[in-house]
């Protein structure tokens, strides 16, 4: 029973806990025609690549919306460094423009987890469930014998 409990806890730890965000600092922006240029510094492990995602808040940071029409130092494979830039095509995401005076930009960066980690967690979980089901099945009594029919 302890094996199952440990397996389930390990699996939940692998799948439910979010990867810890890396530190993004010095976020600034400037308007260039119909685009916004976001500049930021990404602090993390020197040789690691990060998944970087920009967001906008139109209510002072209470909620956030994912920016999709962005190019530059965004997406998967962004390395650490200063003065990283991304360019956002505002009117592709907001055809009517932005109607807010509480605009806040946020940038999140995550280090991708190794794929083998998911496979290892799934293997342990499936093995634990299989072992548990086998224990339950082996604890059940044998079914009664089939009735025999005799003719008179």
Long-range contacts (C-beta under 8 A, 24 or more apart in sequence): 3-128, 3-131, 4-128, 4-129, 4-131, 4-132, 7-124, 7-125, 7-127, 7-128, 8-125, 8-128, 10-121, 10-124, 11-121, 11-122, 11-124, 11-125, 11-128, 14-117, 14-118, 14-120, 14-121, 15-118, 15-121, 18-110, 19-110, 19-111, 19-112, 19-113, 20-110, 20-111, 21-108, 21-109, 21-110, 22-50, 22-80, 22-109, 22-110, 22-111, 23-109, 24-52, 24-107, 24-108, 24-109, 26-82, 27-105, 27-106, 27-107, 29-105, 32-87, 34-89, 34-90, 34-91, 35-87, 35-88, 35-89, 35-90, 36-87, 36-88, 36-90, 36-105, 37-85, 37-86, 37-87, 37-88, 38-85, 38-86, 38-87, 38-88, 38-105, 38-107, 39-83, 39-84, 39-85, 40-73, 40-84, 40-107, 41-81, 41-82, 41-83, 41-84, 42-73, 42-78, 42-79, 42-80, 42-81, 42-84, 42-109, 43-80, 44-80, 44-109, 44-111, 45-80, 45-111, 46-80, 47-79, 48-79, 48-80, 48-111, 49-76, 49-77, 49-78, 49-79, 49-111, 49-112, 50-77, 50-78, 50-79, 50-80, 50-109, 50-110, 50-111, 50-112, 51-75, 51-76, 51-78, 51-109, 51-110, 51-111, 51-112, 52-78, 52-84, 52-86, 52-107, 52-108, 52-109, 53-107, 53-108, 53-109, 53-110, 54-86, 54-88, 54-105, 54-106, 54-107, 55-105, 55-106, 55-107, 55-108, 56-98, 56-103, 56-104, 56-105, 56-106, 57-102, 57-103, 57-104, 57-105, 57-106, 58-98, 58-100, 58-102, 58-103, 59-100, 59-102, 60-102, 60-104, 61-104, 61-106, 64-106, 67-93, 68-92, 68-93, 69-93, 76-112, 78-109
